[in-house]
Amino acid sequence: MDILFIHQNFPGQFRHLSHQLAKAGHRVVALGDTDNLKKLERIPHVHTVGYPTPPAANGSGHFYLFSTENAIRRGQAVVRACLALQKEGLRPEVVVVHAGWGEGLFLREVFPRAKIMAYFEYYYQAKGGDVDFDPEFAKSSLDDLCRLRVRNTTHLLTLQACDMGWSPTRWQASRFPEPHASQMLVVHEGIDTQLVQPASQPPLEVAGKTFAPEDEVITYVARNLEPYRGFHQLMRLLPEVLHQRPRAQVIIVGGDGVSYGKPPPQGENWRTFMLQEVGDRLDRERVHFTGKLPYLQYLKVLQRSNVHLYWSYPFVLSWSLMEAMAAGCAIVASRTPPVEEVIQDGVQGHLVDFFAKENWIQKIVHTLEGDNKAMRQAARATIQENYDLHQKTLPLQLQRFYELAGKR
């Protein structure tokens, strides 16, 4: 059958599902933003097509509608690309789309007979999530909260038009209104535990530094270094941790962009901003910023880790946390949803209040001093038992996909 995947950053969350369906002999076409596709991997046997990046909203309308207008513009760009694919003979029985940017808004009008499976990452609410979670930053105004409600327009319209919603964690699914929340397919994208697994700890070379076996390696990973992933909390506790642990070395993996939230007030990036804040209290010779790493080198960093640190606002769960667990890292993480969905305090890792600096320092030092073998094994076992790509998540994705398509 013909299958269409739509994701502005394809493959994104659809890497494994699209590849498996193409291997099964289906005609699989993927549609994504041309500018992004130039930088991203191609999936074997999947025909990838780009659509032009739509122009951004010019800001002349009501400011509540800025993100919604951008979503509509992207939805229109997808419509034009889909019409072109129709002319070339594509008749998808199933369309799988990421709902976050408006790409799924008008698919029902273009493909009225297709089944639509939409991936939903996050539904914005004024309470219980990322909004006003961090007291360090300005509290949301009434305008902010009203704009937030309007921002969900794209999700609500896509929910109304799709045949199946899909979300990666129970907590993320629960953010959506009923009856959609309880009807959502909850399945993670999956972790390849055959690839991501513990390894012996030979000397590691990264960021121009060779880490010897006697080094205590503290690791931190985020797509971009920013408050949503606790980067500001990390930087403030490092001086004391390094003081207490003279053999400790810190590897920080991540870019200088902004994935979530806002840039620092001076318009710099958060790495520069926080380095200025901690100043000479931080031993810069023992803190190593790698930027973004090739995937296999990033895995070597996790495999070498003595303690891995992870913070997150109540928001989207990072792949890096799941991969750190699969790699058998000793993890100290924030006691926030949906982190609590995968880590029980003292079992798969240690959980600490997001803002409790002294508790973080104590727990990091305690973890560096300890054996942690049972905790490391439990972390990996949790991923193998519940989130393994080949044994758990991909089979369930395929099962529900074929059920939706009406195929065996």
Secondary structure as a PSIPRED ss2 file (coil, helix, strand):
# PSIPRED VFORMAT (PSIPRED V4.0)

   1 M C   1.000  0.000  0.000
   2 D E   0.000  0.000  1.000
   3 I E   0.000  0.000  1.000
   4 L E   0.000  0.000  1.000
   5 F E   0.000  0.000  1.000
   6 I E   0.000  0.000  1.000
   7 H C   1.000  0.000  0.000
   8 Q C   1.000  0.000  0.000
   9 N C   1.000  0.000  0.000
  10 F C   1.000  0.000  0.000
  11 P C   1.000  0.000  0.000
  12 G H   0.000  1.000  0.000
  13 Q H   0.000  1.000  0.000
  14 F H   0.000  1.000  0.000
  15 R H   0.000  1.000  0.000
  16 H H   0.000  1.000  0.000
  17 L H   0.000  1.000  0.000
  18 S H   0.000  1.000  0.000
  19 H H   0.000  1.000  0.000
  20 Q H   0.000  1.000  0.000
  21 L H   0.000  1.000  0.000
  22 A H   0.000  1.000  0.000
  23 K H   0.000  1.000  0.000
  24 A C   1.000  0.000  0.000
  25 G C   1.000  0.000  0.000
  26 H C   1.000  0.000  0.000
  27 R E   0.000  0.000  1.000
  28 V E   0.000  0.000  1.000
  29 V E   0.000  0.000  1.000
  30 A E   0.000  0.000  1.000
  31 L E   0.000  0.000  1.000
  32 G E   0.000  0.000  1.000
  33 D E   0.000  0.000  1.000
  34 T H   0.000  1.000  0.000
  35 D H   0.000  1.000  0.000
  36 N H   0.000  1.000  0.000
  37 L H   0.000  1.000  0.000
  38 K C   1.000  0.000  0.000
  39 K C   1.000  0.000  0.000
  40 L C   1.000  0.000  0.000
  41 E C   1.000  0.000  0.000
  42 R C   1.000  0.000  0.000
  43 I C   1.000  0.000  0.000
  44 P C   1.000  0.000  0.000
  45 H C   1.000  0.000  0.000
  46 V C   1.000  0.000  0.000
  47 H E   0.000  0.000  1.000
  48 T E   0.000  0.000  1.000
  49 V E   0.000  0.000  1.000
  50 G E   0.000  0.000  1.000
  51 Y E   0.000  0.000  1.000
  52 P C   1.000  0.000  0.000
  53 T C   1.000  0.000  0.000
  54 P C   1.000  0.000  0.000
  55 P C   1.000  0.000  0.000
  56 A C   1.000  0.000  0.000
  57 A C   1.000  0.000  0.000
  58 N C   1.000  0.000  0.000
  59 G C   1.000  0.000  0.000
  60 S C   1.000  0.000  0.000
  61 G C   1.000  0.000  0.000
  62 H C   1.000  0.000  0.000
  63 F H   0.000  1.000  0.000
  64 Y H   0.000  1.000  0.000
  65 L H   0.000  1.000  0.000
  66 F H   0.000  1.000  0.000
  67 S H   0.000  1.000  0.000
  68 T H   0.000  1.000  0.000
  69 E H   0.000  1.000  0.000
  70 N H   0.000  1.000  0.000
  71 A H   0.000  1.000  0.000
  72 I H   0.000  1.000  0.000
  73 R H   0.000  1.000  0.000
  74 R H   0.000  1.000  0.000
  75 G H   0.000  1.000  0.000
  76 Q H   0.000  1.000  0.000
  77 A H   0.000  1.000  0.000
  78 V H   0.000  1.000  0.000
  79 V H   0.000  1.000  0.000
  80 R H   0.000  1.000  0.000
  81 A H   0.000  1.000  0.000
  82 C H   0.000  1.000  0.000
  83 L H   0.000  1.000  0.000
  84 A H   0.000  1.000  0.000
  85 L H   0.000  1.000  0.000
  86 Q H   0.000  1.000  0.000
  87 K H   0.000  1.000  0.000
  88 E C   1.000  0.000  0.000
  89 G C   1.000  0.000  0.000
  90 L C   1.000  0.000  0.000
  91 R C   1.000  0.000  0.000
  92 P C   1.000  0.000  0.000
  93 E C   1.000  0.000  0.000
  94 V E   0.000  0.000  1.000
  95 V E   0.000  0.000  1.000
  96 V E   0.000  0.000  1.000
  97 V E   0.000  0.000  1.000
  98 H E   0.000  0.000  1.000
  99 A C   1.000  0.000  0.000
 100 G C   1.000  0.000  0.000
 101 W C   1.000  0.000  0.000
 102 G C   1.000  0.000  0.000
 103 E C   1.000  0.000  0.000
 104 G C   1.000  0.000  0.000
 105 L C   1.000  0.000  0.000
 106 F C   1.000  0.000  0.000
 107 L H   0.000  1.000  0.000
 108 R H   0.000  1.000  0.000
 109 E H   0.000  1.000  0.000
 110 V H   0.000  1.000  0.000
 111 F C   1.000  0.000  0.000
 112 P C   1.000  0.000  0.000
 113 R C   1.000  0.000  0.000
 114 A C   1.000  0.000  0.000
 115 K E   0.000  0.000  1.000
 116 I E   0.000  0.000  1.000
 117 M E   0.000  0.000  1.000
 118 A E   0.000  0.000  1.000
 119 Y E   0.000  0.000  1.000
 120 F C   1.000  0.000  0.000
 121 E C   1.000  0.000  0.000
 122 Y C   1.000  0.000  0.000
 123 Y C   1.000  0.000  0.000
 124 Y C   1.000  0.000  0.000
 125 Q C   1.000  0.000  0.000
 126 A C   1.000  0.000  0.000
 127 K C   1.000  0.000  0.000
 128 G C   1.000  0.000  0.000
 129 G C   1.000  0.000  0.000
 130 D C   1.000  0.000  0.000
 131 V C   1.000  0.000  0.000
 132 D C   1.000  0.000  0.000
 133 F C   1.000  0.000  0.000
 134 D C   1.000  0.000  0.000
 135 P C   1.000  0.000  0.000
 136 E C   1.000  0.000  0.000
 137 F C   1.000  0.000  0.000
 138 A C   1.000  0.000  0.000
 139 K C   1.000  0.000  0.000
 140 S C   1.000  0.000  0.000
 141 S C   1.000  0.000  0.000
 142 L H   0.000  1.000  0.000
 143 D H   0.000  1.000  0.000
 144 D H   0.000  1.000  0.000
 145 L H   0.000  1.000  0.000
 146 C H   0.000  1.000  0.000
 147 R H   0.000  1.000  0.000
 148 L H   0.000  1.000  0.000
 149 R H   0.000  1.000  0.000
 150 V H   0.000  1.000  0.000
 151 R H   0.000  1.000  0.000
 152 N C   1.000  0.000  0.000
 153 T H   0.000  1.000  0.000
 154 T H   0.000  1.000  0.000
 155 H H   0.000  1.000  0.000
 156 L H   0.000  1.000  0.000
 157 L H   0.000  1.000  0.000
 158 T H   0.000  1.000  0.000
 159 L H   0.000  1.000  0.000
 160 Q H   0.000  1.000  0.000
 161 A H   0.000  1.000  0.000
 162 C C   1.000  0.000  0.000
 163 D C   1.000  0.000  0.000
 164 M E   0.000  0.000  1.000
 165 G E   0.000  0.000  1.000
 166 W E   0.000  0.000  1.000
 167 S E   0.000  0.000  1.000
 168 P C   1.000  0.000  0.000
 169 T C   1.000  0.000  0.000
 170 R H   0.000  1.000  0.000
 171 W H   0.000  1.000  0.000
 172 Q H   0.000  1.000  0.000
 173 A H   0.000  1.000  0.000
 174 S H   0.000  1.000  0.000
 175 R C   1.000  0.000  0.000
 176 F C   1.000  0.000  0.000
 177 P C   1.000  0.000  0.000
 178 E C   1.000  0.000  0.000
 179 P C   1.000  0.000  0.000
 180 H H   0.000  1.000  0.000
 181 A H   0.000  1.000  0.000
 182 S H   0.000  1.000  0.000
 183 Q H   0.000  1.000  0.000
 184 M C   1.000  0.000  0.000
 185 L E   0.000  0.000  1.000
 186 V E   0.000  0.000  1.000
 187 V C   1.000  0.000  0.000
 188 H C   1.000  0.000  0.000
 189 E C   1.000  0.000  0.000
 190 G C   1.000  0.000  0.000
 191 I E   0.000  0.000  1.000
 192 D C   1.000  0.000  0.000
 193 T C   1.000  0.000  0.000
 194 Q C   1.000  0.000  0.000
 195 L C   1.000  0.000  0.000
 196 V C   1.000  0.000  0.000
 197 Q C   1.000  0.000  0.000
 198 P C   1.000  0.000  0.000
 199 A C   1.000  0.000  0.000
 200 S C   1.000  0.000  0.000
 201 Q C   1.000  0.000  0.000
 202 P C   1.000  0.000  0.000
 203 P C   1.000  0.000  0.000
 204 L E   0.000  0.000  1.000
 205 E E   0.000  0.000  1.000
 206 V E   0.000  0.000  1.000
 207 A C   1.000  0.000  0.000
 208 G C   1.000  0.000  0.000
 209 K E   0.000  0.000  1.000
 210 T E   0.000  0.000  1.000
 211 F E   0.000  0.000  1.000
 212 A C   1.000  0.000  0.000
 213 P C   1.000  0.000  0.000
 214 E C   1.000  0.000  0.000
 215 D C   1.000  0.000  0.000
 216 E E   0.000  0.000  1.000
 217 V E   0.000  0.000  1.000
 218 I E   0.000  0.000  1.000
 219 T E   0.000  0.000  1.000
 220 Y E   0.000  0.000  1.000
 221 V E   0.000  0.000  1.000
 222 A E   0.000  0.000  1.000
 223 R E   0.000  0.000  1.000
 224 N E   0.000  0.000  1.000
 225 L C   1.000  0.000  0.000
 226 E C   1.000  0.000  0.000
 227 P H   0.000  1.000  0.000
 228 Y H   0.000  1.000  0.000
 229 R H   0.000  1.000  0.000
 230 G C   1.000  0.000  0.000
 231 F H   0.000  1.000  0.000
 232 H H   0.000  1.000  0.000
 233 Q H   0.000  1.000  0.000
 234 L H   0.000  1.000  0.000
 235 M H   0.000  1.000  0.000
 236 R H   0.000  1.000  0.000
 237 L H   0.000  1.000  0.000
 238 L H   0.000  1.000  0.000
 239 P H   0.000  1.000  0.000
 240 E H   0.000  1.000  0.000
 241 V H   0.000  1.000  0.000
 242 L H   0.000  1.000  0.000
 243 H H   0.000  1.000  0.000
 244 Q H   0.000  1.000  0.000
 245 R C   1.000  0.000  0.000
 246 P C   1.000  0.000  0.000
 247 R C   1.000  0.000  0.000
 248 A E   0.000  0.000  1.000
 249 Q E   0.000  0.000  1.000
 250 V E   0.000  0.000  1.000
 251 I E   0.000  0.000  1.000
 252 I E   0.000  0.000  1.000
 253 V E   0.000  0.000  1.000
 254 G E   0.000  0.000  1.000
 255 G E   0.000  0.000  1.000
 256 D C   1.000  0.000  0.000
 257 G C   1.000  0.000  0.000
 258 V C   1.000  0.000  0.000
 259 S C   1.000  0.000  0.000
 260 Y C   1.000  0.000  0.000
 261 G C   1.000  0.000  0.000
 262 K C   1.000  0.000  0.000
 263 P C   1.000  0.000  0.000
 264 P C   1.000  0.000  0.000
 265 P C   1.000  0.000  0.000
 266 Q C   1.000  0.000  0.000
 267 G C   1.000  0.000  0.000
 268 E C   1.000  0.000  0.000
 269 N C   1.000  0.000  0.000
 270 W H   0.000  1.000  0.000
 271 R H   0.000  1.000  0.000
 272 T H   0.000  1.000  0.000
 273 F H   0.000  1.000  0.000
 274 M H   0.000  1.000  0.000
 275 L H   0.000  1.000  0.000
 276 Q H   0.000  1.000  0.000
 277 E H   0.000  1.000  0.000
 278 V H   0.000  1.000  0.000
 279 G H   0.000  1.000  0.000
 280 D H   0.000  1.000  0.000
 281 R H   0.000  1.000  0.000
 282 L C   1.000  0.000  0.000
 283 D C   1.000  0.000  0.000
 284 R H   0.000  1.000  0.000
 285 E H   0.000  1.000  0.000
 286 R H   0.000  1.000  0.000
 287 V E   0.000  0.000  1.000
 288 H E   0.000  0.000  1.000
 289 F E   0.000  0.000  1.000
 290 T E   0.000  0.000  1.000
 291 G E   0.000  0.000  1.000
 292 K C   1.000  0.000  0.000
 293 L C   1.000  0.000  0.000
 294 P C   1.000  0.000  0.000
 295 Y H   0.000  1.000  0.000
 296 L H   0.000  1.000  0.000
 297 Q H   0.000  1.000  0.000
 298 Y H   0.000  1.000  0.000
 299 L H   0.000  1.000  0.000
 300 K H   0.000  1.000  0.000
 301 V H   0.000  1.000  0.000
 302 L H   0.000  1.000  0.000
 303 Q H   0.000  1.000  0.000
 304 R H   0.000  1.000  0.000
 305 S C   1.000  0.000  0.000
 306 N C   1.000  0.000  0.000
 307 V E   0.000  0.000  1.000
 308 H E   0.000  0.000  1.000
 309 L E   0.000  0.000  1.000
 310 Y E   0.000  0.000  1.000
 311 W C   1.000  0.000  0.000
 312 S C   1.000  0.000  0.000
 313 Y C   1.000  0.000  0.000
 314 P C   1.000  0.000  0.000
 315 F C   1.000  0.000  0.000
 316 V C   1.000  0.000  0.000
 317 L C   1.000  0.000  0.000
 318 S C   1.000  0.000  0.000
 319 W H   0.000  1.000  0.000
 320 S H   0.000  1.000  0.000
 321 L H   0.000  1.000  0.000
 322 M H   0.000  1.000  0.000
 323 E H   0.000  1.000  0.000
 324 A H   0.000  1.000  0.000
 325 M H   0.000  1.000  0.000
 326 A H   0.000  1.000  0.000
 327 A C   1.000  0.000  0.000
 328 G C   1.000  0.000  0.000
 329 C C   1.000  0.000  0.000
 330 A C   1.000  0.000  0.000
 331 I E   0.000  0.000  1.000
 332 V E   0.000  0.000  1.000
 333 A E   0.000  0.000  1.000
 334 S E   0.000  0.000  1.000
 335 R C   1.000  0.000  0.000
 336 T C   1.000  0.000  0.000
 337 P C   1.000  0.000  0.000
 338 P C   1.000  0.000  0.000
 339 V H   0.000  1.000  0.000
 340 E H   0.000  1.000  0.000
 341 E H   0.000  1.000  0.000
 342 V C   1.000  0.000  0.000
 343 I C   1.000  0.000  0.000
 344 Q C   1.000  0.000  0.000
 345 D E   0.000  0.000  1.000
 346 G C   1.000  0.000  0.000
 347 V C   1.000  0.000  0.000
 348 Q C   1.000  0.000  0.000
 349 G E   0.000  0.000  1.000
 350 H E   0.000  0.000  1.000
 351 L E   0.000  0.000  1.000
 352 V E   0.000  0.000  1.000
 353 D C   1.000  0.000  0.000
 354 F C   1.000  0.000  0.000
 355 F C   1.000  0.000  0.000
 356 A C   1.000  0.000  0.000
 357 K H   0.000  1.000  0.000
 358 E H   0.000  1.000  0.000
 359 N H   0.000  1.000  0.000
 360 W H   0.000  1.000  0.000
 361 I H   0.000  1.000  0.000
 362 Q H   0.000  1.000  0.000
 363 K H   0.000  1.000  0.000
 364 I H   0.000  1.000  0.000
 365 V H   0.000  1.000  0.000
 366 H H   0.000  1.000  0.000
 367 T H   0.000  1.000  0.000
 368 L H   0.000  1.000  0.000
 369 E H   0.000  1.000  0.000
 370 G C   1.000  0.000  0.000
 371 D C   1.000  0.000  0.000
 372 N C   1.000  0.000  0.000
 373 K H   0.000  1.000  0.000
 374 A H   0.000  1.000  0.000
 375 M H   0.000  1.000  0.000
 376 R H   0.000  1.000  0.000
 377 Q H   0.000  1.000  0.000
 378 A H   0.000  1.000  0.000
 379 A H   0.000  1.000  0.000
 380 R H   0.000  1.000  0.000
 381 A H   0.000  1.000  0.000
 382 T H   0.000  1.000  0.000
 383 I H   0.000  1.000  0.000
 384 Q H   0.000  1.000  0.000
 385 E H   0.000  1.000  0.000
 386 N H   0.000  1.000  0.000
 387 Y C   1.000  0.000  0.000
 388 D E   0.000  0.000  1.000
 389 L H   0.000  1.000  0.000
 390 H H   0.000  1.000  0.000
 391 Q H   0.000  1.000  0.000
 392 K H   0.000  1.000  0.000
 393 T H   0.000  1.000  0.000
 394 L H   0.000  1.000  0.000
 395 P H   0.000  1.000  0.000
 396 L H   0.000  1.000  0.000
 397 Q H   0.000  1.000  0.000
 398 L H   0.000  1.000  0.000
 399 Q H   0.000  1.000  0.000
 400 R H   0.000  1.000  0.000
 401 F H   0.000  1.000  0.000
 402 Y H   0.000  1.000  0.000
 403 E H   0.000  1.000  0.000
 404 L H   0.000  1.000  0.000
 405 A H   0.000  1.000  0.000
 406 G C   1.000  0.000  0.000
 407 K C   1.000  0.000  0.000
 408 R C   1.000  0.000  0.000
